[in-house]
Amino acid sequence: MATTDPRIDAYIKSSADFARPILEHLRKLIHKACPGVVETIKWSRPFFEYEGGMLCHISAFKQHCAVGFWNAPLLKDPAGVLHIKDKNAMGHFDRITSLKDLPADKVLIALIKEAATLNEQGVKKPAPAKKQAKAPLPVPPALASALKKNKKAGEVFAAFPPSHRREYIEWITEAKTDETRDRRIATTLEWLVEGKSRNWKYAKK
């Protein structure tokens, strides 16, 4: 007998009229294809776990529903129904507004079973590649000279993380004229003395 989570019952009940039959149908298929699935709520939406790992999730929005597979990039998808790179919605079947927008039940069941098999085998999608840190930019001579003359500004600039220093350097080097550059350097010194980053106006308080 399927084990259900009452929080998902409540989630479906509180969803829009068009969404309820879609969510109920998907939930039924997930349990049919993977009898040992465990229901839970994560990030405020229904998730289904199996063998200690994420299997899939379903969601309802104001005008559409979504269903997604945790290991979607690893699924073979012989029917070619999954949206991986060209997604227009959070899930992997684009925007679902009615049961007609879903693939055939047998296609969905096959995908769920394949996803369950991956979990059984302990297969996981590779972690996203870490972004390489940008190389530090050289300090423009005019800024370096100004910082040398203003000890307080120089100390604050030196203590800033690379990203903050880069923001000031790019702002100054992007100046189209010497006049604009000098004006920006003067502003930079003023803000540095106050301990402010280049984008301090937009920082969360």
PyMOL CGO cylinders between C-alpha atoms (Angstrom):
from pymol import cmd
from pymol.cgo import CYLINDER

trace = [
    CYLINDER, 0.00, 0.00, 0.00, 1.32, 3.43, -0.97, 0.3, 1, 1, 1, 1, 1, 1,
    CYLINDER, 1.32, 3.43, -0.97, 2.59, 5.65, 1.84, 0.3, 1, 1, 1, 1, 1, 1,
    CYLINDER, 2.59, 5.65, 1.84, 1.38, 9.20, 1.39, 0.3, 1, 1, 1, 1, 1, 1,
    CYLINDER, 1.38, 9.20, 1.39, 2.18, 12.48, 3.08, 0.3, 1, 1, 1, 1, 1, 1,
    CYLINDER, 2.18, 12.48, 3.08, -0.84, 14.49, 4.28, 0.3, 1, 1, 1, 1, 1, 1,
    CYLINDER, -0.84, 14.49, 4.28, 1.04, 17.68, 3.45, 0.3, 1, 1, 1, 1, 1, 1,
    CYLINDER, 1.04, 17.68, 3.45, 0.85, 16.72, -0.22, 0.3, 1, 1, 1, 1, 1, 1,
    CYLINDER, 0.85, 16.72, -0.22, -2.89, 16.09, 0.16, 0.3, 1, 1, 1, 1, 1, 1,
    CYLINDER, -2.89, 16.09, 0.16, -3.17, 19.64, 1.48, 0.3, 1, 1, 1, 1, 1, 1,
    CYLINDER, -3.17, 19.64, 1.48, -0.94, 21.01, -1.29, 0.3, 1, 1, 1, 1, 1, 1,
    CYLINDER, -0.94, 21.01, -1.29, -3.11, 19.48, -3.99, 0.3, 1, 1, 1, 1, 1, 1,
    CYLINDER, -3.11, 19.48, -3.99, -6.32, 20.56, -2.28, 0.3, 1, 1, 1, 1, 1, 1,
    CYLINDER, -6.32, 20.56, -2.28, -5.14, 24.17, -2.11, 0.3, 1, 1, 1, 1, 1, 1,
    CYLINDER, -5.14, 24.17, -2.11, -4.05, 24.23, -5.78, 0.3, 1, 1, 1, 1, 1, 1,
    CYLINDER, -4.05, 24.23, -5.78, -6.10, 25.78, -8.58, 0.3, 1, 1, 1, 1, 1, 1,
    CYLINDER, -6.10, 25.78, -8.58, -9.01, 23.81, -10.04, 0.3, 1, 1, 1, 1, 1, 1,
    CYLINDER, -9.01, 23.81, -10.04, -7.15, 23.04, -13.28, 0.3, 1, 1, 1, 1, 1, 1,
    CYLINDER, -7.15, 23.04, -13.28, -4.08, 21.81, -11.36, 0.3, 1, 1, 1, 1, 1, 1,
    CYLINDER, -4.08, 21.81, -11.36, -5.67, 19.30, -9.02, 0.3, 1, 1, 1, 1, 1, 1,
    CYLINDER, -5.67, 19.30, -9.02, -6.42, 16.54, -11.57, 0.3, 1, 1, 1, 1, 1, 1,
    CYLINDER, -6.42, 16.54, -11.57, -2.92, 16.94, -13.05, 0.3, 1, 1, 1, 1, 1, 1,
    CYLINDER, -2.92, 16.94, -13.05, -1.18, 16.64, -9.68, 0.3, 1, 1, 1, 1, 1, 1,
    CYLINDER, -1.18, 16.64, -9.68, -3.37, 13.72, -8.59, 0.3, 1, 1, 1, 1, 1, 1,
    CYLINDER, -3.37, 13.72, -8.59, -2.67, 11.88, -11.84, 0.3, 1, 1, 1, 1, 1, 1,
    CYLINDER, -2.67, 11.88, -11.84, 1.08, 12.41, -11.60, 0.3, 1, 1, 1, 1, 1, 1,
    CYLINDER, 1.08, 12.41, -11.60, 1.11, 11.32, -7.97, 0.3, 1, 1, 1, 1, 1, 1,
    CYLINDER, 1.11, 11.32, -7.97, -0.78, 8.15, -8.87, 0.3, 1, 1, 1, 1, 1, 1,
    CYLINDER, -0.78, 8.15, -8.87, 1.62, 7.31, -11.70, 0.3, 1, 1, 1, 1, 1, 1,
    CYLINDER, 1.62, 7.31, -11.70, 4.68, 7.88, -9.51, 0.3, 1, 1, 1, 1, 1, 1,
    CYLINDER, 4.68, 7.88, -9.51, 3.39, 5.42, -6.92, 0.3, 1, 1, 1, 1, 1, 1,
    CYLINDER, 3.39, 5.42, -6.92, 2.42, 2.94, -9.62, 0.3, 1, 1, 1, 1, 1, 1,
    CYLINDER, 2.42, 2.94, -9.62, 5.84, 3.02, -11.26, 0.3, 1, 1, 1, 1, 1, 1,
    CYLINDER, 5.84, 3.02, -11.26, 7.78, 3.09, -7.97, 0.3, 1, 1, 1, 1, 1, 1,
    CYLINDER, 7.78, 3.09, -7.97, 5.81, 1.44, -5.14, 0.3, 1, 1, 1, 1, 1, 1,
    CYLINDER, 5.81, 1.44, -5.14, 8.57, 2.13, -2.61, 0.3, 1, 1, 1, 1, 1, 1,
    CYLINDER, 8.57, 2.13, -2.61, 8.59, 5.89, -3.19, 0.3, 1, 1, 1, 1, 1, 1,
    CYLINDER, 8.59, 5.89, -3.19, 8.50, 8.19, -0.16, 0.3, 1, 1, 1, 1, 1, 1,
    CYLINDER, 8.50, 8.19, -0.16, 6.57, 11.44, -0.25, 0.3, 1, 1, 1, 1, 1, 1,
    CYLINDER, 6.57, 11.44, -0.25, 7.79, 14.64, 1.36, 0.3, 1, 1, 1, 1, 1, 1,
    CYLINDER, 7.79, 14.64, 1.36, 7.69, 18.42, 1.02, 0.3, 1, 1, 1, 1, 1, 1,
    CYLINDER, 7.69, 18.42, 1.02, 10.83, 20.33, 0.07, 0.3, 1, 1, 1, 1, 1, 1,
    CYLINDER, 10.83, 20.33, 0.07, 11.11, 23.95, -0.99, 0.3, 1, 1, 1, 1, 1, 1,
    CYLINDER, 11.11, 23.95, -0.99, 7.35, 24.20, -0.46, 0.3, 1, 1, 1, 1, 1, 1,
    CYLINDER, 7.35, 24.20, -0.46, 6.46, 21.64, -3.14, 0.3, 1, 1, 1, 1, 1, 1,
    CYLINDER, 6.46, 21.64, -3.14, 5.83, 17.88, -3.29, 0.3, 1, 1, 1, 1, 1, 1,
    CYLINDER, 5.83, 17.88, -3.29, 8.94, 15.75, -3.70, 0.3, 1, 1, 1, 1, 1, 1,
    CYLINDER, 8.94, 15.75, -3.70, 9.26, 12.00, -4.08, 0.3, 1, 1, 1, 1, 1, 1,
    CYLINDER, 9.26, 12.00, -4.08, 12.30, 10.16, -2.75, 0.3, 1, 1, 1, 1, 1, 1,
    CYLINDER, 12.30, 10.16, -2.75, 13.49, 6.63, -3.35, 0.3, 1, 1, 1, 1, 1, 1,
    CYLINDER, 13.49, 6.63, -3.35, 16.42, 4.66, -1.98, 0.3, 1, 1, 1, 1, 1, 1,
    CYLINDER, 16.42, 4.66, -1.98, 17.62, 7.66, -0.05, 0.3, 1, 1, 1, 1, 1, 1,
    CYLINDER, 17.62, 7.66, -0.05, 17.75, 9.99, -3.04, 0.3, 1, 1, 1, 1, 1, 1,
    CYLINDER, 17.75, 9.99, -3.04, 15.55, 12.47, -4.84, 0.3, 1, 1, 1, 1, 1, 1,
    CYLINDER, 15.55, 12.47, -4.84, 13.40, 10.94, -7.57, 0.3, 1, 1, 1, 1, 1, 1,
    CYLINDER, 13.40, 10.94, -7.57, 11.12, 13.66, -8.88, 0.3, 1, 1, 1, 1, 1, 1,
    CYLINDER, 11.12, 13.66, -8.88, 8.87, 16.56, -7.91, 0.3, 1, 1, 1, 1, 1, 1,
    CYLINDER, 8.87, 16.56, -7.91, 5.57, 18.09, -8.94, 0.3, 1, 1, 1, 1, 1, 1,
    CYLINDER, 5.57, 18.09, -8.94, 4.43, 21.69, -8.62, 0.3, 1, 1, 1, 1, 1, 1,
    CYLINDER, 4.43, 21.69, -8.62, 1.40, 23.86, -9.25, 0.3, 1, 1, 1, 1, 1, 1,
    CYLINDER, 1.40, 23.86, -9.25, 1.53, 27.52, -10.20, 0.3, 1, 1, 1, 1, 1, 1,
    CYLINDER, 1.53, 27.52, -10.20, -1.17, 30.06, -11.01, 0.3, 1, 1, 1, 1, 1, 1,
    CYLINDER, -1.17, 30.06, -11.01, -1.54, 29.03, -14.63, 0.3, 1, 1, 1, 1, 1, 1,
    CYLINDER, -1.54, 29.03, -14.63, 0.44, 25.81, -15.10, 0.3, 1, 1, 1, 1, 1, 1,
    CYLINDER, 0.44, 25.81, -15.10, 1.89, 22.76, -13.42, 0.3, 1, 1, 1, 1, 1, 1,
    CYLINDER, 1.89, 22.76, -13.42, 5.37, 21.27, -13.62, 0.3, 1, 1, 1, 1, 1, 1,
    CYLINDER, 5.37, 21.27, -13.62, 7.00, 17.90, -13.05, 0.3, 1, 1, 1, 1, 1, 1,
    CYLINDER, 7.00, 17.90, -13.05, 10.73, 17.37, -12.88, 0.3, 1, 1, 1, 1, 1, 1,
    CYLINDER, 10.73, 17.37, -12.88, 13.17, 14.50, -12.49, 0.3, 1, 1, 1, 1, 1, 1,
    CYLINDER, 13.17, 14.50, -12.49, 16.15, 14.95, -10.20, 0.3, 1, 1, 1, 1, 1, 1,
    CYLINDER, 16.15, 14.95, -10.20, 18.44, 13.04, -12.56, 0.3, 1, 1, 1, 1, 1, 1,
    CYLINDER, 18.44, 13.04, -12.56, 16.77, 14.19, -15.76, 0.3, 1, 1, 1, 1, 1, 1,
    CYLINDER, 16.77, 14.19, -15.76, 20.05, 14.67, -17.71, 0.3, 1, 1, 1, 1, 1, 1,
    CYLINDER, 20.05, 14.67, -17.71, 20.89, 10.99, -17.11, 0.3, 1, 1, 1, 1, 1, 1,
    CYLINDER, 20.89, 10.99, -17.11, 17.59, 9.57, -18.38, 0.3, 1, 1, 1, 1, 1, 1,
    CYLINDER, 17.59, 9.57, -18.38, 17.69, 7.97, -21.83, 0.3, 1, 1, 1, 1, 1, 1,
    CYLINDER, 17.69, 7.97, -21.83, 14.28, 9.40, -22.83, 0.3, 1, 1, 1, 1, 1, 1,
    CYLINDER, 14.28, 9.40, -22.83, 13.68, 7.29, -25.99, 0.3, 1, 1, 1, 1, 1, 1,
    CYLINDER, 13.68, 7.29, -25.99, 10.39, 9.13, -26.63, 0.3, 1, 1, 1, 1, 1, 1,
    CYLINDER, 10.39, 9.13, -26.63, 12.21, 12.47, -26.64, 0.3, 1, 1, 1, 1, 1, 1,
    CYLINDER, 12.21, 12.47, -26.64, 9.72, 14.18, -24.32, 0.3, 1, 1, 1, 1, 1, 1,
    CYLINDER, 9.72, 14.18, -24.32, 12.05, 15.72, -21.75, 0.3, 1, 1, 1, 1, 1, 1,
    CYLINDER, 12.05, 15.72, -21.75, 13.00, 19.38, -21.91, 0.3, 1, 1, 1, 1, 1, 1,
    CYLINDER, 13.00, 19.38, -21.91, 16.53, 19.62, -20.52, 0.3, 1, 1, 1, 1, 1, 1,
    CYLINDER, 16.53, 19.62, -20.52, 18.43, 22.53, -22.04, 0.3, 1, 1, 1, 1, 1, 1,
    CYLINDER, 18.43, 22.53, -22.04, 15.53, 24.30, -23.79, 0.3, 1, 1, 1, 1, 1, 1,
    CYLINDER, 15.53, 24.30, -23.79, 13.28, 24.60, -20.75, 0.3, 1, 1, 1, 1, 1, 1,
    CYLINDER, 13.28, 24.60, -20.75, 10.54, 27.22, -20.64, 0.3, 1, 1, 1, 1, 1, 1,
    CYLINDER, 10.54, 27.22, -20.64, 9.33, 26.17, -17.19, 0.3, 1, 1, 1, 1, 1, 1,
    CYLINDER, 9.33, 26.17, -17.19, 10.76, 24.79, -13.97, 0.3, 1, 1, 1, 1, 1, 1,
    CYLINDER, 10.76, 24.79, -13.97, 9.98, 21.14, -14.80, 0.3, 1, 1, 1, 1, 1, 1,
    CYLINDER, 9.98, 21.14, -14.80, 10.95, 18.91, -17.71, 0.3, 1, 1, 1, 1, 1, 1,
    CYLINDER, 10.95, 18.91, -17.71, 7.69, 18.83, -19.69, 0.3, 1, 1, 1, 1, 1, 1,
    CYLINDER, 7.69, 18.83, -19.69, 7.29, 22.55, -20.29, 0.3, 1, 1, 1, 1, 1, 1,
    CYLINDER, 7.29, 22.55, -20.29, 4.15, 24.26, -18.98, 0.3, 1, 1, 1, 1, 1, 1,
    CYLINDER, 4.15, 24.26, -18.98, 1.40, 21.76, -18.17, 0.3, 1, 1, 1, 1, 1, 1,
    CYLINDER, 1.40, 21.76, -18.17, -2.07, 23.29, -18.21, 0.3, 1, 1, 1, 1, 1, 1,
    CYLINDER, -2.07, 23.29, -18.21, -4.14, 20.12, -18.63, 0.3, 1, 1, 1, 1, 1, 1,
    CYLINDER, -4.14, 20.12, -18.63, -3.76, 16.34, -18.67, 0.3, 1, 1, 1, 1, 1, 1,
    CYLINDER, -3.76, 16.34, -18.67, -3.46, 16.55, -22.46, 0.3, 1, 1, 1, 1, 1, 1,
    CYLINDER, -3.46, 16.55, -22.46, -0.11, 18.32, -22.08, 0.3, 1, 1, 1, 1, 1, 1,
    CYLINDER, -0.11, 18.32, -22.08, 1.43, 15.27, -20.37, 0.3, 1, 1, 1, 1, 1, 1,
    CYLINDER, 1.43, 15.27, -20.37, 3.17, 12.46, -22.26, 0.3, 1, 1, 1, 1, 1, 1,
    CYLINDER, 3.17, 12.46, -22.26, 1.34, 9.13, -22.46, 0.3, 1, 1, 1, 1, 1, 1,
    CYLINDER, 1.34, 9.13, -22.46, 1.11, 7.24, -19.16, 0.3, 1, 1, 1, 1, 1, 1,
    CYLINDER, 1.11, 7.24, -19.16, 3.37, 4.46, -20.40, 0.3, 1, 1, 1, 1, 1, 1,
    CYLINDER, 3.37, 4.46, -20.40, 6.04, 7.00, -21.31, 0.3, 1, 1, 1, 1, 1, 1,
    CYLINDER, 6.04, 7.00, -21.31, 5.85, 8.64, -17.92, 0.3, 1, 1, 1, 1, 1, 1,
    CYLINDER, 5.85, 8.64, -17.92, 5.92, 5.31, -16.11, 0.3, 1, 1, 1, 1, 1, 1,
    CYLINDER, 5.92, 5.31, -16.11, 8.99, 4.25, -18.09, 0.3, 1, 1, 1, 1, 1, 1,
    CYLINDER, 8.99, 4.25, -18.09, 10.80, 7.45, -17.13, 0.3, 1, 1, 1, 1, 1, 1,
    CYLINDER, 10.80, 7.45, -17.13, 9.88, 7.07, -13.47, 0.3, 1, 1, 1, 1, 1, 1,
    CYLINDER, 9.88, 7.07, -13.47, 11.08, 3.47, -13.44, 0.3, 1, 1, 1, 1, 1, 1,
    CYLINDER, 11.08, 3.47, -13.44, 14.35, 4.44, -15.10, 0.3, 1, 1, 1, 1, 1, 1,
    CYLINDER, 14.35, 4.44, -15.10, 14.85, 7.23, -12.56, 0.3, 1, 1, 1, 1, 1, 1,
    CYLINDER, 14.85, 7.23, -12.56, 14.16, 4.74, -9.76, 0.3, 1, 1, 1, 1, 1, 1,
    CYLINDER, 14.16, 4.74, -9.76, 16.73, 2.34, -11.21, 0.3, 1, 1, 1, 1, 1, 1,
    CYLINDER, 16.73, 2.34, -11.21, 19.35, 5.10, -11.19, 0.3, 1, 1, 1, 1, 1, 1,
    CYLINDER, 19.35, 5.10, -11.19, 18.62, 5.69, -7.51, 0.3, 1, 1, 1, 1, 1, 1,
    CYLINDER, 18.62, 5.69, -7.51, 18.91, 1.98, -6.77, 0.3, 1, 1, 1, 1, 1, 1,
    CYLINDER, 18.91, 1.98, -6.77, 22.31, 1.95, -8.45, 0.3, 1, 1, 1, 1, 1, 1,
    CYLINDER, 22.31, 1.95, -8.45, 23.42, 5.05, -6.58, 0.3, 1, 1, 1, 1, 1, 1,
    CYLINDER, 23.42, 5.05, -6.58, 23.94, 6.97, -9.81, 0.3, 1, 1, 1, 1, 1, 1,
    CYLINDER, 23.94, 6.97, -9.81, 23.88, 10.73, -9.41, 0.3, 1, 1, 1, 1, 1, 1,
    CYLINDER, 23.88, 10.73, -9.41, 24.06, 13.59, -11.87, 0.3, 1, 1, 1, 1, 1, 1,
    CYLINDER, 24.06, 13.59, -11.87, 27.48, 15.25, -11.89, 0.3, 1, 1, 1, 1, 1, 1,
    CYLINDER, 27.48, 15.25, -11.89, 27.85, 18.35, -9.75, 0.3, 1, 1, 1, 1, 1, 1,
    CYLINDER, 27.85, 18.35, -9.75, 27.89, 21.61, -11.74, 0.3, 1, 1, 1, 1, 1, 1,
    CYLINDER, 27.89, 21.61, -11.74, 31.35, 22.76, -12.66, 0.3, 1, 1, 1, 1, 1, 1,
    CYLINDER, 31.35, 22.76, -12.66, 32.70, 25.44, -10.40, 0.3, 1, 1, 1, 1, 1, 1,
    CYLINDER, 32.70, 25.44, -10.40, 33.19, 28.81, -12.03, 0.3, 1, 1, 1, 1, 1, 1,
    CYLINDER, 33.19, 28.81, -12.03, 36.80, 29.79, -12.27, 0.3, 1, 1, 1, 1, 1, 1,
    CYLINDER, 36.80, 29.79, -12.27, 37.64, 32.91, -10.35, 0.3, 1, 1, 1, 1, 1, 1,
    CYLINDER, 37.64, 32.91, -10.35, 38.45, 35.88, -12.55, 0.3, 1, 1, 1, 1, 1, 1,
    CYLINDER, 38.45, 35.88, -12.55, 42.07, 36.91, -12.62, 0.3, 1, 1, 1, 1, 1, 1,
    CYLINDER, 42.07, 36.91, -12.62, 42.68, 40.13, -10.67, 0.3, 1, 1, 1, 1, 1, 1,
    CYLINDER, 42.68, 40.13, -10.67, 42.79, 43.26, -12.81, 0.3, 1, 1, 1, 1, 1, 1,
    CYLINDER, 42.79, 43.26, -12.81, 45.84, 45.53, -12.70, 0.3, 1, 1, 1, 1, 1, 1,
    CYLINDER, 45.84, 45.53, -12.70, 45.23, 48.76, -10.81, 0.3, 1, 1, 1, 1, 1, 1,
    CYLINDER, 45.23, 48.76, -10.81, 45.26, 51.71, -13.26, 0.3, 1, 1, 1, 1, 1, 1,
    CYLINDER, 45.26, 51.71, -13.26, 48.29, 53.97, -12.65, 0.3, 1, 1, 1, 1, 1, 1,
    CYLINDER, 48.29, 53.97, -12.65, 46.10, 57.01, -11.91, 0.3, 1, 1, 1, 1, 1, 1,
    CYLINDER, 46.10, 57.01, -11.91, 44.15, 55.08, -9.26, 0.3, 1, 1, 1, 1, 1, 1,
    CYLINDER, 44.15, 55.08, -9.26, 47.30, 53.55, -7.79, 0.3, 1, 1, 1, 1, 1, 1,
    CYLINDER, 47.30, 53.55, -7.79, 48.81, 57.03, -7.44, 0.3, 1, 1, 1, 1, 1, 1,
    CYLINDER, 48.81, 57.03, -7.44, 45.66, 58.39, -5.79, 0.3, 1, 1, 1, 1, 1, 1,
    CYLINDER, 45.66, 58.39, -5.79, 45.51, 55.46, -3.36, 0.3, 1, 1, 1, 1, 1, 1,
    CYLINDER, 45.51, 55.46, -3.36, 49.15, 55.99, -2.43, 0.3, 1, 1, 1, 1, 1, 1,
    CYLINDER, 49.15, 55.99, -2.43, 48.42, 59.59, -1.49, 0.3, 1, 1, 1, 1, 1, 1,
    CYLINDER, 48.42, 59.59, -1.49, 45.30, 58.71, 0.51, 0.3, 1, 1, 1, 1, 1, 1,
    CYLINDER, 45.30, 58.71, 0.51, 46.42, 56.20, 3.14, 0.3, 1, 1, 1, 1, 1, 1,
    CYLINDER, 46.42, 56.20, 3.14, 42.93, 55.46, 4.51, 0.3, 1, 1, 1, 1, 1, 1,
    CYLINDER, 42.93, 55.46, 4.51, 41.47, 54.80, 1.06, 0.3, 1, 1, 1, 1, 1, 1,
    CYLINDER, 41.47, 54.80, 1.06, 44.46, 52.67, 0.13, 0.3, 1, 1, 1, 1, 1, 1,
    CYLINDER, 44.46, 52.67, 0.13, 44.06, 50.49, 3.23, 0.3, 1, 1, 1, 1, 1, 1,
    CYLINDER, 44.06, 50.49, 3.23, 40.35, 49.96, 2.62, 0.3, 1, 1, 1, 1, 1, 1,
    CYLINDER, 40.35, 49.96, 2.62, 40.94, 49.15, -1.05, 0.3, 1, 1, 1, 1, 1, 1,
    CYLINDER, 40.94, 49.15, -1.05, 43.66, 46.64, -0.18, 0.3, 1, 1, 1, 1, 1, 1,
    CYLINDER, 43.66, 46.64, -0.18, 41.40, 44.95, 2.37, 0.3, 1, 1, 1, 1, 1, 1,
    CYLINDER, 41.40, 44.95, 2.37, 38.48, 44.63, -0.03, 0.3, 1, 1, 1, 1, 1, 1,
    CYLINDER, 38.48, 44.63, -0.03, 37.76, 41.21, -1.61, 0.3, 1, 1, 1, 1, 1, 1,
    CYLINDER, 37.76, 41.21, -1.61, 38.87, 40.86, -5.26, 0.3, 1, 1, 1, 1, 1, 1,
    CYLINDER, 38.87, 40.86, -5.26, 35.32, 41.33, -6.55, 0.3, 1, 1, 1, 1, 1, 1,
    CYLINDER, 35.32, 41.33, -6.55, 34.98, 44.74, -4.87, 0.3, 1, 1, 1, 1, 1, 1,
    CYLINDER, 34.98, 44.74, -4.87, 38.36, 45.91, -6.17, 0.3, 1, 1, 1, 1, 1, 1,
    CYLINDER, 38.36, 45.91, -6.17, 37.41, 44.73, -9.66, 0.3, 1, 1, 1, 1, 1, 1,
    CYLINDER, 37.41, 44.73, -9.66, 34.20, 46.79, -9.57, 0.3, 1, 1, 1, 1, 1, 1,
    CYLINDER, 34.20, 46.79, -9.57, 36.10, 49.99, -8.88, 0.3, 1, 1, 1, 1, 1, 1,
    CYLINDER, 36.10, 49.99, -8.88, 38.85, 49.22, -11.40, 0.3, 1, 1, 1, 1, 1, 1,
    CYLINDER, 38.85, 49.22, -11.40, 36.37, 48.44, -14.18, 0.3, 1, 1, 1, 1, 1, 1,
    CYLINDER, 36.37, 48.44, -14.18, 34.37, 51.57, -13.42, 0.3, 1, 1, 1, 1, 1, 1,
    CYLINDER, 34.37, 51.57, -13.42, 37.45, 53.73, -13.68, 0.3, 1, 1, 1, 1, 1, 1,
    CYLINDER, 37.45, 53.73, -13.68, 38.97, 52.07, -16.77, 0.3, 1, 1, 1, 1, 1, 1,
    CYLINDER, 38.97, 52.07, -16.77, 35.64, 52.29, -18.61, 0.3, 1, 1, 1, 1, 1, 1,
    CYLINDER, 35.64, 52.29, -18.61, 35.75, 56.09, -18.44, 0.3, 1, 1, 1, 1, 1, 1,
    CYLINDER, 35.75, 56.09, -18.44, 35.78, 57.60, -21.94, 0.3, 1, 1, 1, 1, 1, 1,
    CYLINDER, 35.78, 57.60, -21.94, 37.68, 60.75, -21.04, 0.3, 1, 1, 1, 1, 1, 1,
    CYLINDER, 37.68, 60.75, -21.04, 40.41, 61.75, -18.60, 0.3, 1, 1, 1, 1, 1, 1,
    CYLINDER, 40.41, 61.75, -18.60, 37.97, 64.15, -16.96, 0.3, 1, 1, 1, 1, 1, 1,
    CYLINDER, 37.97, 64.15, -16.96, 35.47, 61.36, -16.30, 0.3, 1, 1, 1, 1, 1, 1,
    CYLINDER, 35.47, 61.36, -16.30, 38.25, 59.08, -15.07, 0.3, 1, 1, 1, 1, 1, 1,
    CYLINDER, 38.25, 59.08, -15.07, 39.53, 61.68, -12.62, 0.3, 1, 1, 1, 1, 1, 1,
    CYLINDER, 39.53, 61.68, -12.62, 36.02, 62.38, -11.36, 0.3, 1, 1, 1, 1, 1, 1,
    CYLINDER, 36.02, 62.38, -11.36, 35.44, 58.68, -10.77, 0.3, 1, 1, 1, 1, 1, 1,
    CYLINDER, 35.44, 58.68, -10.77, 38.76, 58.33, -8.96, 0.3, 1, 1, 1, 1, 1, 1,
    CYLINDER, 38.76, 58.33, -8.96, 37.79, 61.22, -6.67, 0.3, 1, 1, 1, 1, 1, 1,
    CYLINDER, 37.79, 61.22, -6.67, 34.46, 59.52, -5.94, 0.3, 1, 1, 1, 1, 1, 1,
    CYLINDER, 34.46, 59.52, -5.94, 36.24, 56.22, -5.39, 0.3, 1, 1, 1, 1, 1, 1,
    CYLINDER, 36.24, 56.22, -5.39, 38.52, 57.76, -2.78, 0.3, 1, 1, 1, 1, 1, 1,
    CYLINDER, 38.52, 57.76, -2.78, 35.55, 59.37, -1.03, 0.3, 1, 1, 1, 1, 1, 1,
    CYLINDER, 35.55, 59.37, -1.03, 33.63, 56.09, -0.88, 0.3, 1, 1, 1, 1, 1, 1,
    CYLINDER, 33.63, 56.09, -0.88, 36.66, 54.06, 0.15, 0.3, 1, 1, 1, 1, 1, 1,
    CYLINDER, 36.66, 54.06, 0.15, 37.36, 56.36, 3.09, 0.3, 1, 1, 1, 1, 1, 1,
    CYLINDER, 37.36, 56.36, 3.09, 33.77, 55.65, 4.17, 0.3, 1, 1, 1, 1, 1, 1,
    CYLINDER, 33.77, 55.65, 4.17, 34.37, 51.90, 3.71, 0.3, 1, 1, 1, 1, 1, 1,
    CYLINDER, 34.37, 51.90, 3.71, 31.90, 51.67, 0.83, 0.3, 1, 1, 1, 1, 1, 1,
    CYLINDER, 31.90, 51.67, 0.83, 32.03, 49.27, -2.10, 0.3, 1, 1, 1, 1, 1, 1,
    CYLINDER, 32.03, 49.27, -2.10, 31.43, 50.50, -5.65, 0.3, 1, 1, 1, 1, 1, 1,
    CYLINDER, 31.43, 50.50, -5.65, 27.80, 49.30, -5.57, 0.3, 1, 1, 1, 1, 1, 1,
    CYLINDER, 27.80, 49.30, -5.57, 27.09, 50.19, -1.95, 0.3, 1, 1, 1, 1, 1, 1,
    CYLINDER, 27.09, 50.19, -1.95, 23.82, 51.87, -2.93, 0.3, 1, 1, 1, 1, 1, 1,
    CYLINDER, 23.82, 51.87, -2.93, 22.41, 48.53, -4.03, 0.3, 1, 1, 1, 1, 1, 1,
    CYLINDER, 22.41, 48.53, -4.03, 23.71, 46.41, -1.16, 0.3, 1, 1, 1, 1, 1, 1,
    CYLINDER, 23.71, 46.41, -1.16, 21.09, 44.67, 0.98, 0.3, 1, 1, 1, 1, 1, 1,
    CYLINDER, 21.09, 44.67, 0.98, 20.72, 46.30, 4.36, 0.3, 1, 1, 1, 1, 1, 1,
]
cmd.load_cgo(trace, "trace")
